Amino acid sequence: MKLIRFYFLFIVLFGVIFITNGQNVSLYNQFNGRFDFTFIGNTLNVQPNGANDPCLLLPSSDATLNLSPTDVIENAYLYWAGSGTGDFNVKLNGIDITSQRNFSAIQSSNGNPFFSAFADVTTQLQTTGNGLYTFSDLDVSPFLNPDTYCNNGTNFSGWAIVIVFGNPTLPLNQINVYDGLEALSTAVVNVQDQLIINLGNLNVLDNSGAKLGFVAWEGDANIANQESLLINGNIINNPPLNPGNNAFNGTNSITGSSSLYNMDLDIYNIQNYISIGNSTVEVKMTTAQDFVLINTIVTKLNSQLPDATVAINSVENQCDSRTIVVNYTISNLNCTNPLPTQTPISIYINNQLLQTTTTNAEIPVDGSISSQITLVIPNLIPDTFEIKFVVDDTGNGTGIVAELIETNNTFSISNTFWISPTFNTLESLISCNEGFTRGTFDFSSYEELVKTNSNDTVQFYETIENATNGVNPILNTTNYVAIATPKEIFIRIDNENCFSITSFLLTTRNCPPKVYNYISANNDTYNDNLTIDGLYDIFLDFKIEIYNRWGRLIWIGNQNTDKWTGQVKDGIGSENAPDGTYFYLLFLNDIDYPEPLKGFLYLNH
């Protein structure tokens, strides 16, 4: 992009222009390609205004469109104008048209207002095509009275359609449509004033067929006082319709009509007034008496330039990395010349230049090239930042390619680094050993305890591979059975982009055995022996001693003996011990239980 180059229409008023509340004529739309333009339209005045003017206006008027059969209508813009503050609802071929854009101006010498209106009628003209067009229902009669427009000869109304059409046989052209409502006027008769329009940032490669057209209102055929149109300082004319001293004289140069009262539809051939290599064209209009309203200017120039634009398609982030991959597209659309290879591209992070690259091939008219680039973002850049790509920028705001439009070279997007979720460290869970280190656990509360962000999601896994791949999660977290412990449980914490993995241990401890102290050794299968829960398969080196009430040891057992059934061993045999109360000592031989467990038993045969 070139800071000193802007493609726009710049209006400069020299001298004293007595007009207020007007809208500067400026670029409305641009067409680049195999295009041309023409006008149709007509006046609603019954005769030139001025002396002996009956101040009457027609209710409708006609014009005929006659394009070549191979011409294709690209766009069509209807303009209508008149004296007064405006009528913004009209008809074209009986179809209601409502103004989409309005313009106004006031003649300061007498305070009289004037208006013009705009509507896009592209669809209607594309549908209708060639033929007769009737414009009607424009009524400015409420504003016409002898004390205003009629006596000073400024009563008028009329309409025009600007038509941009394409044809594959045409050369590559640039069509610019400018509109607004500005006055060319003078305060004192015979004192010339002028209106200058500079068309800039051009690259004229071929002046053949260059032309310029006007839609203007209120010009008078009988006023030819220093009224001229100049291109690059040269007075131009369309003899005999538009002499050099009376450019705005109620004519239609397309049809050859000289009875387009108080409006002008004129197209000038300007190929002799521009040169190959011109980067600007100056349009100057002068008058020393007439009052003219400039509504629309259309130019056709063979200005062959590219138009580089850039779009960031996507940004690929990596979790916990300051390296990103940016996918982008450089385009050369709606232009008239290829974009050269090695066009520079500058990349800014938070408006600081990070690095530059270039296009790697020529981009044709209406073409695009997509590419990607890997960027390492400096540590000082915050987690959320702006990425800005600027095509045709060498890194200091200036470029090397002349373009049709120099203000559309930038594309920005916000990006945030992908950060893995943080988490809280979890303690190991301990459960009672159910045998051979088997245990049952409830870790459902860990789903919330592990999170530092409530929006994160949590799942549990038995292996780190499953956690990494996010497959086969543990579904029962309230009654989970670990067959053997210690067992590591893995937790995957996900945010919208990344995940983290942590873990905790499930361990078991040998809980105190539970001794059932009633024995009914009668072989009824109920309480037939000494039952101790949480002993067998848990304490693997225990010893049980049974004593009678006088302290005599009557039975010893361990993990290798049968359970006590109320018998007394006498060395070579055994006999039933009498009913009554007995006492036990349970030696667990476990570090957590250095002293034997003791209690009483009641035996009943």
C-alpha positions in Angstrom: 0.0 0.0 0.0 1.2 3.5 -0.8 0.5 6.1 1.8 0.6 8.9 -0.8 -1.8 7.2 -3.2 -5.5 7.1 -2.8 -8.0 6.1 -5.5 -10.9 8.5 -5.1 -12.6 11.5 -6.7 -11.4 14.8 -5.1 -13.5 17.9 -5.6 -11.9 21.3 -5.4 -13.9 24.5 -5.7 -12.0 27.5 -6.9 -13.4 31.0 -6.7 -16.8 31.8 -5.1 -19.3 29.1 -5.6 -22.6 30.2 -4.2 -24.1 26.9 -3.3 -24.8 25.2 0.0 -26.1 21.9 1.3 -24.8 20.1 -1.8 -23.2 16.6 -1.8 -19.7 16.3 -3.2 -19.6 14.2 -6.4 -17.6 11.2 -5.3 -16.9 7.6 -6.4 -20.1 5.4 -6.1 -19.0 2.3 -7.9 -16.2 0.9 -10.0 -16.2 -1.8 -12.6 -13.0 -3.4 -13.9 -13.0 -5.7 -16.9 -14.5 -5.8 -20.4 -17.1 -3.1 -19.7 -18.4 0.1 -21.3 -21.3 2.5 -20.5 -24.1 4.5 -22.0 -27.0 6.8 -21.0 -30.7 6.9 -21.7 -33.1 9.5 -20.4 -35.3 12.5 -21.2 -36.5 15.9 -20.0 -40.0 16.6 -18.7 -39.7 20.3 -19.7 -41.9 21.2 -22.6 -39.5 23.9 -23.8 -36.3 25.6 -22.5 -37.0 27.5 -19.4 -36.5 31.3 -19.3 -38.3 34.0 -21.3 -41.9 33.2 -22.2 -41.7 29.9 -20.4 -45.2 28.7 -19.5 -43.6 26.9 -16.5 -45.3 23.6 -17.5 -43.8 20.1 -17.1 -44.8 16.9 -18.7 -46.3 14.0 -16.7 -44.0 11.5 -18.5 -41.4 11.1 -21.2 -39.7 8.2 -23.1 -36.3 7.0 -24.1 -35.1 3.9 -26.0 -32.4 1.5 -25.1 -30.6 -0.1 -28.0 -27.6 -2.2 -27.0 -25.9 -4.7 -29.1 -27.3 -8.2 -28.9 -24.0 -9.4 -27.3 -23.9 -6.6 -24.7 -24.9 -7.8 -21.2 -26.2 -5.3 -18.7 -24.0 -5.3 -15.6 -25.6 -2.5 -13.6 -28.3 0.2 -14.3 -28.8 3.3 -12.1 -31.8 5.6 -12.4 -31.4 9.3 -11.5 -34.2 11.9 -11.5 -34.0 15.5 -10.5 -35.9 18.8 -10.5 -36.7 22.0 -8.9 -37.8 22.0 -5.2 -37.2 19.7 -2.3 -38.2 16.6 -4.2 -40.5 13.8 -5.2 -39.0 10.4 -4.3 -41.7 8.0 -5.6 -41.9 7.6 -9.4 -42.6 5.0 -12.0 -40.5 3.3 -14.7 -42.5 1.5 -17.3 -45.4 1.6 -14.8 -43.3 -0.1 -12.0 -43.1 1.9 -8.7 -39.7 3.2 -7.9 -38.7 4.6 -4.5 -35.5 6.6 -4.1 -32.7 4.7 -2.4 -30.4 7.7 -2.1 -31.2 11.4 -2.2 -29.2 14.5 -3.0 -30.0 18.2 -2.4 -28.6 21.6 -3.1 -29.7 25.2 -2.5 -28.9 28.1 -4.9 -27.7 30.7 -2.4 -28.4 33.7 -4.6 -32.1 33.2 -4.1 -32.5 30.3 -1.6 -34.2 28.0 -4.1 -33.7 24.3 -3.4 -33.0 21.6 -5.9 -33.0 17.8 -5.6 -32.0 14.6 -7.3 -32.7 10.9 -6.4 -31.2 7.6 -7.1 -32.5 4.0 -7.5 -30.7 0.8 -8.6 -32.9 -0.6 -11.5 -30.4 -3.2 -12.6 -32.9 -6.1 -12.3 -35.6 -4.3 -14.2 -33.4 -3.4 -17.1 -31.8 -6.9 -17.2 -35.3 -8.4 -17.4 -36.7 -5.9 -20.0 -33.6 -5.4 -22.1 -33.7 -3.2 -25.2 -36.8 -1.2 -25.9 -38.9 1.8 -24.9 -38.7 3.0 -21.3 -41.3 5.4 -20.0 -40.6 7.5 -16.9 -43.6 9.0 -15.1 -45.2 10.3 -11.8 -42.4 12.9 -11.1 -44.4 15.9 -9.8 -42.5 19.1 -8.9 -45.5 21.4 -9.7 -46.0 22.3 -6.0 -42.7 24.1 -6.1 -43.3 26.1 -9.3 -44.6 29.5 -8.8 -43.9 32.9 -10.5 -41.9 34.1 -7.5 -39.3 31.3 -7.5 -38.2 29.0 -10.3 -40.4 30.3 -13.1 -39.2 33.9 -13.1 -35.5 33.1 -12.9 -35.6 30.3 -15.4 -34.6 27.4 -13.1 -37.8 25.3 -13.4 -36.9 21.8 -14.6 -37.3 18.1 -14.1 -35.9 15.1 -15.9 -34.5 11.6 -15.6 -31.6 9.5 -16.8 -30.4 5.9 -16.5 -26.6 5.1 -16.4 -26.0 1.7 -17.9 -22.8 -0.3 -17.5 -22.6 -3.3 -19.8 -20.1 -6.0 -20.6 -19.0 -7.6 -23.8 -16.2 -10.1 -24.3 -15.0 -8.3 -27.3 -14.2 -5.1 -25.3 -10.7 -4.3 -24.0 -10.0 -4.4 -20.3 -11.4 -1.1 -19.0 -12.1 0.6 -15.8 -15.6 2.2 -15.5 -16.0 4.6 -12.6 -19.4 6.0 -11.6 -19.3 9.2 -9.5 -22.4 10.9 -8.1 -23.6 13.6 -5.8 -25.1 17.0 -6.4 -22.8 20.0 -6.9 -23.3 23.3 -8.6 -21.2 25.1 -11.1 -22.2 28.7 -10.6 -21.0 32.3 -10.5 -21.8 35.2 -8.3 -21.2 37.9 -10.9 -21.9 37.6 -14.7 -18.8 37.6 -16.8 -16.6 36.6 -13.8 -15.5 33.0 -14.4 -15.7 30.4 -11.7 -14.6 26.8 -12.0 -15.0 23.3 -10.6 -12.0 20.9 -10.7 -12.1 17.2 -10.3 -8.9 15.2 -10.1 -8.9 11.5 -11.0 -5.8 10.0 -9.4 -3.8 6.8 -9.1 -4.2 5.8 -12.8 -1.9 3.8 -15.0 -3.1 4.6 -18.5 -1.6 2.0 -20.8 -3.8 2.7 -23.8 -5.7 5.9 -24.5 -7.8 4.3 -27.2 -11.6 4.6 -26.5 -11.2 6.7 -23.4 -14.4 8.7 -22.7 -16.1 10.7 -20.1 -19.9 11.2 -19.6 -22.1 13.7 -17.7 -25.6 13.7 -16.3 -26.1 17.4 -15.6 -29.2 19.5 -14.9 -30.3 23.1 -15.6 -27.9 23.9 -18.4 -29.2 26.4 -20.9 -28.6 26.4 -24.6 -28.9 30.2 -24.9 -26.2 30.9 -22.3 -22.7 30.5 -23.8 -20.6 32.6 -21.5 -17.1 31.0 -20.9 -18.8 27.7 -20.3 -16.3 25.1 -21.0 -15.1 21.5 -20.2 -11.4 20.9 -20.0 -9.5 17.6 -19.8 -5.9 18.0 -18.6 -6.2 21.7 -19.5 -7.6 21.0 -23.0 -11.0 22.3 -24.0 -13.1 19.5 -25.4 -16.3 19.5 -27.4 -18.7 17.4 -29.4 -19.4 19.6 -32.5 -21.9 20.7 -33.4 -23.9 19.6 -30.2 -21.5 20.8 -27.6 -19.3 23.7 -28.7 -16.3 24.6 -26.6 -18.0 27.6 -25.0 -21.3 25.9 -24.2 -20.7 22.5 -22.7 -24.1 22.2 -20.8 -26.7 23.2 -23.3 -29.5 20.7 -23.2 -28.2 18.0 -25.5 -28.0 14.2 -25.7 -24.8 13.3 -27.5 -25.9 9.6 -27.6 -29.0 10.3 -29.7 -27.8 13.5 -31.2 -30.8 15.4 -29.7 -30.5 19.2 -29.0 -33.9 19.4 -27.4 -33.1 17.8 -24.0 -34.3 21.0 -22.3 -32.5 21.9 -19.2 -30.5 18.7 -18.8 -27.5 17.1 -20.5 -26.6 13.5 -21.3 -23.2 14.0 -23.0 -20.3 11.5 -23.6 -17.0 12.9 -24.7 -14.2 11.1 -26.4 -11.1 12.1 -24.4 -8.4 9.8 -25.9 -6.6 12.7 -27.5 -6.4 14.5 -24.1 -4.8 11.7 -22.0 -1.5 10.0 -22.6 0.0 6.6 -22.0 1.6 6.7 -18.6 -0.7 9.3 -17.1 -1.3 8.7 -13.4 -3.9 11.5 -13.1 -6.6 13.1 -15.2 -7.9 16.6 -14.4 -11.5 17.5 -15.2 -12.3 21.2 -15.1 -15.6 22.9 -15.7 -16.0 26.7 -16.0 -18.8 29.2 -16.4 -19.2 32.9 -16.3 -23.1 33.0 -16.1 -25.0 29.7 -16.3 -26.2 27.7 -13.3 -25.5 24.0 -13.7 -26.0 21.0 -11.4 -23.5 18.2 -11.8 -25.2 14.9 -10.7 -23.2 12.1 -12.2 -19.9 11.6 -14.0 -18.9 8.4 -15.6 -15.4 7.6 -17.0 -14.0 4.8 -19.1 -10.2 4.5 -19.0 -8.0 1.7 -20.1 -6.2 1.8 -16.8 -4.6 -1.6 -16.3 -3.7 -2.1 -12.7 -4.0 -5.0 -10.2 -5.8 -4.8 -7.0 -4.2 -6.9 -4.2 -6.3 -8.0 -1.2 -5.6 -10.4 1.6 -7.7 -12.6 3.8 -6.7 -14.7 6.7 -8.6 -18.0 6.3 -7.7 -19.8 9.5 -5.2 -19.9 12.3 -3.8 -23.2 13.5 -2.8 -23.2 17.2 -0.9 -25.8 19.1 -1.6 -26.4 22.8 1.0 -24.6 25.1 2.9 -23.4 22.1 3.7 -19.9 20.8 4.1 -21.2 17.3 1.0 -20.8 15.1 0.3 -21.6 11.4 -1.7 -19.0 9.5 -3.6 -19.9 6.3 -4.2 -16.9 4.1 -5.3 -16.0 0.5 -4.0 -13.2 -1.7 -6.5 -12.2 -4.3 -6.5 -9.9 -7.4 -10.2 -9.4 -8.0 -12.2 -6.8 -9.9 -9.0 -5.4 -11.6 -7.5 -5.0 -15.0 -3.9 -6.4 -14.7 -2.1 -9.3 -13.0 -0.5 -8.9 -9.6 3.2 -9.5 -10.1 5.1 -12.2 -8.3 7.2 -11.2 -5.3 4.6 -8.7 -4.1 5.5 -8.1 -0.5 3.4 -9.2 2.4 4.0 -7.8 5.9 2.8 -9.5 9.1 2.1 -7.5 12.2 1.4 -8.7 15.7 -0.4 -6.1 17.8 0.8 -3.6 15.2 4.4 -4.6 15.6 6.1 -5.9 12.5 6.9 -9.6 13.0 8.2 -10.7 9.6 7.6 -10.3 5.8 7.1 -12.7 3.0 6.1 -12.4 -0.7 3.7 -13.9 -3.2 5.4 -16.8 -5.0 3.6 -16.5 -8.4 1.9 -14.0 -10.6 -1.8 -13.8 -9.7 -4.0 -13.2 -12.8 -7.0 -11.0 -13.1 -9.8 -12.4 -10.8 -7.4 -14.9 -9.5 -6.3 -16.0 -6.0 -3.4 -17.9 -4.4 -3.7 -19.5 -1.0 -0.7 -20.2 1.2 0.3 -20.7 4.8 3.1 -19.4 7.0 4.5 -20.5 10.4 4.9 -17.8 12.9 6.7 -17.8 16.3 5.1 -15.2 18.5 7.5 -13.4 20.9 7.2 -14.0 24.6 6.3 -10.4 25.4 3.0 -10.7 23.3 0.0 -11.5 25.6 -2.1 -14.6 25.2 -4.7 -12.8 23.1 -3.4 -10.7 20.3 -4.2 -9.3 16.8 -2.7 -10.7 13.7 -2.6 -8.3 10.8 -1.6 -9.2 7.2 -0.9 -6.3 4.8 -0.3 -7.1 1.1 1.9 -4.8 -0.9 3.7 -3.6 2.2 7.5 -3.8 2.5 7.3 -3.5 6.3 7.2 0.3 6.7 3.7 1.0 5.3 4.8 1.5 1.7 4.5 -0.8 -1.2 6.0 -1.5 -4.6 2.9 -2.1 -6.8 0.6 0.6 -8.2 -3.0 -0.6 -7.6 -6.5 0.3 -8.5 -7.4 0.7 -4.8 -4.8 1.3 -2.2 -7.0 1.1 0.9 -8.0 -2.5 0.8 -4.7 -4.3 1.5 -5.2 -5.2 5.1 -6.9 -8.0 7.0 -6.9 -8.4 10.8 -8.0 -11.2 13.1 -7.8 -11.8 16.8 -6.2 -14.9 18.1 -5.7 -16.5 21.5 -3.1 -19.0 22.4 -4.3 -22.5 23.2 -3.5 -23.2 26.9 -3.9 -26.6 28.5 -6.2 -26.5 31.5 -4.7 -26.2 34.9 -5.7 -28.6 37.7 -5.5 -29.3 41.4 -3.4 -32.1 42.8 -5.4 -34.9 44.3 -4.6 -37.1 47.2 -4.5 -40.9 47.0 -7.6 -42.7 48.1 -7.4 -45.5 50.7 -9.9 -48.3 51.0 -10.0 -51.5 53.1 -8.3 -54.4 51.6 -10.9 -56.9 50.5 -8.4 -59.6 49.8 -5.2 -59.7 47.8 -5.2 -55.9 47.8 -8.6 -55.7 46.1 -10.6 -52.5 47.1 -13.8 -50.6 46.4 -13.5 -46.8 45.9 -15.7 -43.7 45.4 -13.9 -40.9 43.6 -16.9 -39.2 42.1 -16.1 -36.0 44.1 -12.7 -35.7 42.3 -14.5 -34.6 39.1 -15.0 -31.2 40.7 -12.1 -31.1 43.0 -9.5 -31.5 40.2 -10.8 -28.5 38.2 -9.6 -24.9 38.5 -12.1 -23.8 35.8 -15.7 -24.9 36.2 -16.2 -24.9 32.4 -13.7 -27.7 32.0 -14.8 -31.3 31.5 -13.3 -34.3 33.4 -13.2 -38.0 32.7 -11.3 -40.9 34.4 -9.3 -43.7 32.7 -7.5 -46.8 33.7 -4.5 -46.2 31.5 -2.6 -43.2 30.2 -3.1 -44.4 26.7 -6.8 -44.3 27.1 -6.7 -40.9 28.7 -4.5 -39.5 25.9 -6.9 -40.9 23.2 -10.0 -40.1 25.1 -11.4 -43.7 24.8 -12.9 -46.2 27.3 -13.6 -43.8 30.2 -14.5 -45.2 33.7 -18.2 -44.8 34.0 -18.7 -46.0 37.6 -16.9 -43.6 39.8 -19.0 -44.1 42.9 -18.4 -47.8 43.4 -15.2 -48.6 41.4 -13.6 -51.9 42.2 -9.8 -52.1 41.9 -8.8 -55.8 41.5 -5.3 -55.1 42.8 -3.7 -52.0 44.4 -1.9 -49.7 44.4 -3.6 -48.7 41.1 -3.1 -45.4 39.3 -6.2 -43.7 37.9 -5.7 -41.1 35.1 -7.8 -38.0 34.8 -8.2 -36.1 31.5 -9.3 -32.4 31.9 -10.5 -30.8 28.7 -11.2 -27.2 27.8 -12.5 -26.1 24.4 -9.1 -26.6 22.7 -6.6 -28.6 24.9 -6.4 -31.2 27.5 -4.3 -32.0 30.5 -3.7 -35.3 32.2 -3.1 -35.9 35.9 -3.5 -39.0 38.1 -4.0 -40.2 41.7 -3.5 -43.6 43.4 -5.9 -46.0 44.8 -4.4 -47.9 47.7 -5.7 -50.4 50.3 -4.9 -51.0 53.9 -5.6 -53.9 56.2 -8.6 -52.9 58.2 -9.3 -54.5 61.6 -11.0 -57.9 61.2 -14.5 -58.3 62.5 -14.9 -61.3 64.9 -18.4 -62.9 65.2 -18.2 -64.1 68.9 -21.1 -66.6 68.9 -20.6 -70.3 67.9 -23.3 -72.9 67.7 -21.4 -76.0 66.7 -24.5 -78.2 65.8 -23.9 -78.6 62.1 -27.0 -76.7 61.1 -24.8 -74.5 58.8 -25.4 -71.5 61.0 -22.6 -70.2 63.1 -21.0 -73.6 63.1 -17.4 -72.2 63.4 -15.5 -69.2 64.5 -16.1 -66.6 61.7 -13.9 -63.6 61.3 -14.5 -61.2 58.4 -11.5 -59.3 56.9 -9.0 -61.9 58.0 -8.4 -64.6 55.4 -6.6 -63.6 52.2 -5.8 -60.3 53.9 -3.6 -61.1 56.9 -1.4 -63.9 55.6 0.6 -64.6 58.7 -2.0 -64.5 61.5 -2.5 -66.7 64.6 -5.5 -67.4 66.8 -5.3 -68.6 70.4 -8.5 -69.8 72.2 -8.5 -69.9 76.1 -11.0 -71.2 78.5 -12.2 -69.1 81.5 -9.3 -70.4 83.6 -6.7 -69.3 81.1 -5.9 -72.7 79.7 -4.9 -72.7 75.9 -7.3 -75.1 74.2 -6.8 -74.3 70.5 -4.4 -72.6 68.1 -5.2 -71.8 64.5 -3.7 -69.9 61.5 -4.2 -69.4 57.8 -3.4 -73.0 57.2 -5.8 -74.6 59.7 -9.5 -75.1 59.6 -11.7 -72.7 61.5 -12.5 -73.5 65.2 -15.7 -75.5 65.6 -15.6 -75.6 69.4 -13.2 -78.5 69.9 -10.3 -79.0 72.3 -7.2 -80.5 70.9 -5.5 -83.0 73.3 -2.4 -83.8 71.2 -3.6 -86.9 69.3 -7.2 -86.1 68.9 -9.9 -83.7 69.9 -13.1 -83.5 71.9 -15.9 -81.0 72.1 -15.3 -78.2 74.5 -18.1 -77.6 77.0 -20.6 -74.8 76.4 -19.6 -71.5 77.8 -17.5 -68.5 77.5 -14.0 -68.5 76.0 -11.5 -65.9 75.2 -9.3 -65.3 72.1 -6.1 -63.6 71.1 -5.7 -62.7 67.4 -2.1 -62.0 66.4 -2.2 -60.3 63.0 1.6 -59.9 62.6 0.9 -56.6 60.8 2.8 -53.3 61.3 -0.5 -51.5 61.9 -1.5 -54.0 64.6 1.5 -54.6 66.8 -0.7 -55.9 69.7 -3.0 -58.8 69.4 -6.7 -58.3 69.2 -8.6 -59.8 72.1 -12.1 -60.6 73.0 -14.6 -63.3 74.2 -16.5 -66.0 72.5 -19.6 -67.9 73.5 -19.8 -71.5 72.6 -23.1 -73.4 72.4 -23.4 -76.9 70.9 
